[in-house]
């Protein structure tokens, strides 16, 4: 009787852990994708958890996949940074063009913003 109770407690604990992991998985995937780290996360899960023997046998392929994942991350963040700087530059030029004919002390509302 006592061993059955211990077994049910252990099974319950394991089911709780699995439920928590599966419940938090969608949020973790969303966060990884927003940070553009999902391919890198998939790489680590695949090579460390699912297919470690394959990864050990195919070192060169794994290194190339890892480099591709890192380049994807760097490229996405670089493009995002360049777009943000370009938008800031366009807005600064637009505000300068809109306010260049104002006299000192004169103001104009920027209704288009």
N, C-alpha and C positions, 0 to 999 in steps of 0.2 A: 504494500500500500504506500509506504513511504517513498520507495523508488519510483513508483508511478507518478506521485505528486511532484517529485523533483524533475522527472522527464517532462511533465506538462509545463512546469515553470520554464524549463530550458527551451522547449518548443515555442512557448509564448514569447519569450525574450527574443528568440531568433525571428519570429514572425513580426514582432514590433520593429526590429532593426530593418528588416527587408521592407516593411511598409513605409518607414521613415525615409529610407533611401529612395524608394520608388516615388514617394510623394514629393521629395525635394528635387528629383531629377529634371522635371520640366523647367523649374526656375533656374537651376544651374545651367541648363542648356541655353536658356534665353540670355543669361548673363554672359556666358562664354561667347555666344554669337555677337552680342552687342559690342563686346571687347575685341571681336575678331580673333578669339583664341580657340574657337571650337575645333578647327582642323588639328591644331596642336594637341588639344585634349583628346581627340579621337585617336591621334597617333600614339600617345602615351598609353591610353587604355588598350589599344590593339596590340602594341608591342610588349607591354609589361604584364597585362592580365590575360588576354585571350590567346595570343600566339607567340610566347616568348622563345620557343624552340625555333620557329620559323625565323624570327627576328635575329636570333643568334647565328643561324645558318646563312642569312642573307644580309650581312652587315652593310654592304655598299648600297643596296636598295633602301635599307632603313635610313641610312645617312642622307641619301638623296630626298626621300620623302620628308625627313625632318627639315632639311634645308628649304624645301618647297613650302612647308607649313610656316616656317619663320619668315620667308620672303613674302608670303601672302599677308601675314600680320603687318610687316613693315610697310609693304606697298599700300595696304588699306589705310593705315594711319597717316602715311605720307600724303596720299591723295586727299584725305579729310583735312589735314593741316593746310595744304595748298588751297583748297576750296575756301576754307574759312578765312585765310589771309586775303584771297582775292575778293571775297564779299566785303571784308572790312575796307579794302582799298576802294572798291566801287562806291560804298556808302560815304567814305570820306570825300571822294571826288564829287559826289552828288551834292553833299552838304556844302562843300566849298563853292561849287558852281551856283548853287541856289542862293548863297548868302554873300557872294563877292560884291554885289552892287549896293549893299547896305552901307549907310553912313554910320560913323561912330555914334553909339547910343541908340540907334534905331534897331528895332527887332522885327522879326517876321515869324509867325508860327509855322512850323513844319507840319502841315496837315497831311502830307503824303506818308509820313512816318507813323 
